[in-house]
Amino acid sequence: MRLSIAFLVLNLLLFAICTASLEAAENEASLPGPFAPAVAAAQNRTVKIYGGTIGRSPGYATGIIVSDKGEILTEQGSMLASGTLRVVLPDGSEHTAQVVRRSQTLQVALLKIDAATPLFFDLTPREDAAAEGDWILAVSNCFKVAEGAEALSVNMGVLSLRMRLDARRGLQDFPYDGDVLLIDAITSNPGAAGGAVVDLHGELVGMIGKVIEGKSTNTRLNYAVPRDHLADFLAGKEPTGNSVATSPATRGDLGLRLFPLGGRKSPAYIDRVVPSSPAAVAGLKADDLIVSVAGQVIKDVGDYERVAETLAAGTEVTLEVKRRAELLMFKLTPAAK
Amino acid sequence: MLGRLLHRVSLLSVALLALGLPGFAVAQDVSPSLEPIDPQAELQGTLLAPRAFRAAAEAIKPQMVRIETFGGLTAQAAGAGGFRPGEGPTTGVIVSADGLILTSTFNFLKKPPIITVVLPSGDRKVAQMRGKDETRKLCLLKIETTESLPVPQWVPRDELRVGQWAIALGVGFGEKEAALSAGIISAVHRMGDKAVQTDANLSPANYGGPLIDIEGRLIGICVPLSPGGNEAAAGAEWYDSGIGFAVPLPPEHKIFTALKEGKTLERGFLGVQTKQLEKHAPGAEVLKIVPKSGAETAKLAEKDIIVAVDGTPALDPTHLTSLMQRYVAGDELELEVRRGEETLKLKATLGKVPPPEAKPKPKPEVKKVEDPAKKPEDQPPKDNRPAEDQPAEEEEAPAEKPAE
């Protein structure tokens, strides 16, 4: 259903584009409009990729050209795993591509074709990077409706938010470790992954990601891998991973024991406060519900355990607890274990 | 078509932003003939729009709160038969200086025993649930505060125009910053006049959050709504699909007062089963009266023809159903009824929808009402859920949905 709507929207869009170009031909006063230069710039630097299989059907995706030497970035995925990869350049010419490098943490792959690609996206950092609310245009091979030399499809929207990703793909955790740019154009569609998200200047903002579901909302996310992450990958740098847990030697302890029944998914009620521990000195009591530690929300026992592992002895942290209808704040300095 | 719209919107934005006038899309009756567009002005207008979006967002952010819940049902149990809630926080809007917060009932599918609210200052407060309106998917929370909180400015409903900018904000993705989605108002009166429709992306990321105009004034609170479904999550399956709803509920609204008093408002139930008149004549003929219902108390009789509700003509059974959506249980309304040659005015008080087991067997042959779900102007839903739910809902309904 979702797909068919997307198709419908796409058709409407194509219709609108056709009408618009007809009008332009008829009336010289109505010039291409504010988005046309950026669209053209993006379409000239974005490629169609075919090959492998997705399930039982032939695989297809999108890629962005990132150097004049035929280097192309796309999303890492099962279609890159087997068979021949074919890349169709914006001029319609077809080339065989090799996978050069992949990143599991960004779910990005670098391809190479034996052809010069004089038009490419420059990934060097920009001063005036796109901000929340800025127009973005998403160019992709979604639904592989663009055939041969036909230009790729364009969706318009705004940049919604840059955020840390915590998502699922199907039933599994999505192994992405970095920031993403959420956009309000719908790009969560087959074949769109690897497409270009550009600003009104045609500058690359990011690369369209896969069809995934965010855990905080349980909705499909329309997102792009940010340009800076792509530049790091291209330069051979892996993005910095999660904050590393504090080493056992310096780990601090608050002296809290949580209610053990109900497992890691139950609310983080304090069962016992170790006498003369930092928690006891601060005045925490049994039956207090831990709501946050060091600014991080504690939804359940599992959350508390994760945060507790990162506490360093001697570094003061703020704890918020709910005691009856009151929310109380405590400052504690973890003791060495 | 799309091009023309953009042209016009952006041209207006240039003209009005340049003049510093508020609300560039408000009440502008543009003549249908296409004026030549100055490409420079168009480009400039387009470039300025994102700045206006950000400025509008800044204006409402001091009134936006992050809602966190603790405990309650699991996501599976909470989402049974509908949309499964995510793990993240949700959004609310401060609507009174003394700590009333308007948000969506969608955010409490898990029936959490503990609700906390994080103010823009970073202060976290325990919130108590006041009243809720299940027909609007809205509820009021109350926090204790000694300081006077900032309140938003509501856009008067009659100022809203289809095509004007609308911006949706929410913190449901879990970050401190709100995610921003921009679009336009698609319809000013929807769902029995309860809601405004927008094509900005609405989803659990901003349900309970504000839909604002280009000046940062509050248009409504984003909620999931569905013409057919009535369960708490109905409508959420349409997230990010180009069809979303926001409910305006300024403090002077009587529903707001009811919520403040802690009332729970439900769908109203008149208790009639009606059928289409012959030759599609206007009105709805009463086939059956549900015992002990508001219709019975009002002395409505079989074969009566309901021609108007509170002065609004009822065109057919479907339209009658849609008119009834404007009311909640406990409301009194005046029915204009044709009985034989005479026209009567009957006062009826709506009851609550009876529990399913108390409902009489359906009469399939009189199922005239397909349902407002299939209004042609509405886009088809993202997946079939409302459509699937529809028949079941209707088979149970004693009448052609006199409730609502």
Interface residues (C-beta under 8 A of the other chain):
Chain A: M1 R2 S4 I5 L8 V9 L12 L13 A16 T19 A20 E23 A29 S30 L31 G33 P34 F35 A131 E132 G133 D134 W135 G157 V158 L159 S160 L161 M163 R164 D166 L182 D184 I186 L200 G214 K215 S216 T217 N218 T219 R220 N222 K265 S266 P267 L289 V291 S292 V297 K299 E320 K322 A325 E326 L327
Chain B: M1 L2 G3 L6 H7 S10 P36 I37 P39 E42 L43 T46 L47 A49 P50 R51 F53 R54 A57 E68 F70 G71 T74 A75 F83 R84 P85 G86 E87 G88 P89 I114 T116 R124 K125 V126 Q128 G172 F173 G174 E175 E177 A178 A179 L180 S181 A182 G183 A200 N201 S203 P204 A205 Y239 D240 S241 G242 Q379 P380 P381 K382 D383 N384
